[in-house]
Amino acid sequence: MVKALTGKAIKAALEQNAEFFTLKDGHIIIDERFDHPKKQYYNYDMFDPLVYTIDVRKPVGSRVSEITLHGEPLKMDATYQVAMNNYRAAGGGDFHMYKAAPLIHDTQKEIVEYLIEALEKEPVIEITHQNNITILGD
């Protein structure tokens, strides 16, 4: 699905993702609520091609900074097209900012189907690591 999200909604989603981390004995770890009673690693998203910094030392809700898109600061009042799976688009994982966002396009296809199609066309896919997320805290 593709949703229309403001920069403000994207920042809110990034802040929610930043809650995935915490500090323990001076080291960055996964917050216990995402690890127990069951692993919920699916509730952490990465945003490409955004470049941003998460500072785990800061309070929840104000950890994300330096958000850029193609070298330009993310504009909080601008609207961006964001692709996501239907679980997230429906607000799954308590990402309410997605549920409220207008729908631009629904392919009615699962992401895994796109991956299968891509692998059938090109069985070897080289992915270049982007280094677009900086996490501070140690």
Protein Blocks (a to p, Z undefined) as FASTA:
>chain_A
ZZdddfklmmmmmmmmmmmpcceehiacddfklmbcbdckklcccddfbdcdddfkbceh
ilbghiaeehiacdfkbccdddddfklmnopghiaklmmpccfbdghiafklmmmmmmmm
mmbacdddfklaccehZZ
